[in-house]
Amino acid sequence: MGMGVITRNNQLTISKDVRDQLGLKIGDKMIATVEKGKVMLEKLEIDPVERAFGRWKGMKEESTEYVKKLREAGDRAKTLWKK
């Protein structure tokens, strides 16, 4: 178990032994939650924004075209439900 220090910039310094155990490196993102008066830190394995970035690359249609198709399908479904 290591001790952390809050710097004057309100950043938390995590001790080397804890960083090594968790495989943390510079630039890793963490999620902080408070549970029963304790701060819990978890390494964010997959950044949702980075995961979504470039999602449409290599697709046969542009994302705007895909969204347009979804909206049209929704409009058709609404029309069917009105009948």
N, C-alpha and C positions, 0 to 999 in steps of 0.2 A: 504494500500500500504506500502510495506517495502523497506528498502534500502539495497542494496547488497554491498559487499566489495570484491575487488580483492586482494588476498593474495600475499605474496612474491613468491609463487609457481605458480602464474597466475591462481589460482583457484577462482571461484566465490562463495562467501558465500551468500546464500539466507536466508532472514529473516524468523524467525519461523512462523509468521502469514501467510506468503505466502506459506511456506511448508505445513502448516496445511490446508490451503484452497485447495491446490492441492493434498493433501494426499501423499506428497513426503516423502520418507524414505531413509536411508543410502543405497547406492548401486543402486538406481534408475538411469536409463539412460535418458538423455535429448537430444533433438535436438535443436541446436541453428541456427537461420537464421537471416539475416539482412534485414529489410524492411524499406525503406525510412529513413535510418539513425538510426533506432531503432533495438535493439537486441530482438528477439522474442524467448522465450524458451518454448518448449513443452515436456511433459513427453512422453517418448517412451513406449507405452503400451505393444507392442509385439516385442521382439528382433527377427528379421528374422533368425538369426543363431541358437538361442535357439529353435525357432519353428521348424526348419528343423532338428535339432539334434535328432537322434533316430527315424527319420521318417520311416525307413525301419524295425524297430523292430517289430517282430510279423508277418511280411509279409511272404508269402509262398515262395517267391524267393528272392535271394540276389539282391542288387541294381545293381551289375555288370551284372547279367543275364538280368535284366529288360532293362538296357541300350543297351545291345547286341541285344535284341529283337527289340528295337526301331530303331537301326541302320539298322538291316536287313530289317525291314519294309520300311525304307526310301530308301534303295537300290532297293527293289522291285518296289517301286513307281517310282524311276528314270528310271528303265528299261521300265516300262509301258509308261512313257511319251515320251521316245525315239521312240516308234513305231508309 
